[in-house]
Amino acid sequence: AGCNEGLAQAYQMCARDFGNPCAETNDAGLVIAGAGEKKDVSCCMKKEKHDRCMECKSMDCQFKTCRVNKQYYSERTIAEEAKASTNEAYKQHDAAAMKA
């Protein structure tokens, strides 16, 4: 539910801008251990959603009891792995191996 590339991009922008947007800060803007004001509430919500998506992604859905995006936050990696296992990639690898 909402675990898509748009959320991943929004999370990355928040991480770039705020680091941990859920960190509590004091009046001077310094991160503190106790209660305070969050760096950015909107980005904190995105971070929490991202964390839930990553947790759900790793769930075992052996009996198809959950509906999660198993490709969340790894779409690019999956695409690169698929490119590496094409017939053309195997031909290039075999040609290089034969020269050795």
C-alpha positions as CSV (number, residue, x, y, z in Angstrom):
1,A,0.0,0.0,0.0
2,G,2.0,2.9,-1.3
3,C,5.3,1.1,-1.3
4,N,6.4,2.3,-4.7
5,E,9.2,4.2,-6.4
6,G,7.6,7.5,-5.6
7,L,7.9,6.8,-1.9
8,A,11.5,5.6,-2.3
9,Q,12.4,8.9,-4.1
10,A,10.6,11.0,-1.5
11,Y,12.4,9.1,1.3
12,Q,15.8,9.7,-0.4
13,M,15.2,13.4,-0.8
14,C,14.3,13.6,2.9
15,A,17.3,11.6,3.9
16,R,19.5,14.0,1.8
17,D,18.0,17.1,3.4
18,F,17.5,16.1,7.0
19,G,19.5,12.9,7.7
20,N,17.1,11.4,10.3
21,P,14.1,13.7,10.0
22,C,12.5,12.0,13.1
23,A,15.4,13.1,15.4
24,E,14.2,15.4,18.2
25,T,15.7,18.8,18.4
26,N,15.8,21.6,21.0
27,D,15.1,25.3,20.5
28,A,18.6,25.9,19.3
29,G,18.2,23.2,16.6
30,L,20.5,20.7,18.2
31,V,19.6,17.0,18.3
32,I,18.8,15.8,21.8
33,A,18.0,12.5,23.3
34,G,14.8,13.5,25.1
35,A,11.5,15.0,23.9
36,G,11.7,18.0,21.5
37,E,10.6,19.0,18.1
38,K,11.1,16.7,15.1
39,K,13.4,18.0,12.4
40,D,10.7,17.6,9.8
41,V,7.3,16.0,10.5
42,S,6.4,15.3,6.9
43,C,9.7,13.7,6.1
44,C,9.5,11.7,9.4
45,M,6.2,10.2,8.2
46,K,7.9,9.2,4.9
47,K,10.8,7.7,6.7
48,E,8.4,5.7,9.0
49,K,6.5,4.5,5.9
50,H,9.7,3.5,4.1
51,D,10.8,1.5,7.2
52,R,7.4,-0.3,7.3
53,C,7.7,-1.1,3.5
54,M,11.2,-2.5,4.0
55,E,10.0,-4.6,6.9
56,C,7.0,-5.9,4.9
57,K,9.2,-6.6,1.9
58,S,11.2,-9.1,4.0
59,M,8.1,-10.9,5.3
60,D,7.6,-14.5,4.4
61,C,4.5,-14.8,2.2
62,Q,4.7,-18.5,1.5
63,F,1.0,-19.0,1.6
64,K,0.2,-15.7,-0.2
65,T,-1.3,-14.2,2.9
66,C,0.2,-10.8,2.3
67,R,0.1,-8.3,-0.5
68,V,3.5,-6.5,-0.5
69,N,5.7,-5.1,-3.2
70,K,8.7,-7.5,-3.0
71,Q,10.6,-5.3,-5.5
72,Y,10.3,-2.2,-3.3
73,Y,13.6,-0.2,-3.1
74,S,15.4,-2.7,-5.4
75,E,13.8,-2.2,-8.8
76,R,17.1,-0.9,-10.3
77,T,19.1,-3.8,-8.9
78,I,16.6,-6.4,-10.3
79,A,16.8,-4.7,-13.7
80,E,20.6,-4.8,-13.8
81,E,20.6,-8.5,-12.7
82,A,18.2,-9.3,-15.5
83,K,20.4,-7.6,-18.0
84,A,23.4,-9.6,-16.8
85,S,21.6,-12.9,-17.5
86,T,20.6,-12.3,-21.1
87,N,21.8,-14.4,-24.0
88,E,24.1,-11.6,-25.2
89,A,25.8,-11.3,-21.8
90,Y,26.4,-15.1,-21.8
91,K,27.9,-14.9,-25.3
92,Q,30.3,-12.1,-24.2
93,H,31.3,-14.1,-21.1
94,D,31.9,-17.2,-23.1
95,A,33.9,-15.4,-25.7
96,A,36.1,-13.8,-23.0
97,A,36.5,-17.2,-21.3
98,M,37.6,-18.9,-24.6
99,K,40.3,-16.2,-25.1
100,A,41.8,-17.0,-21.7
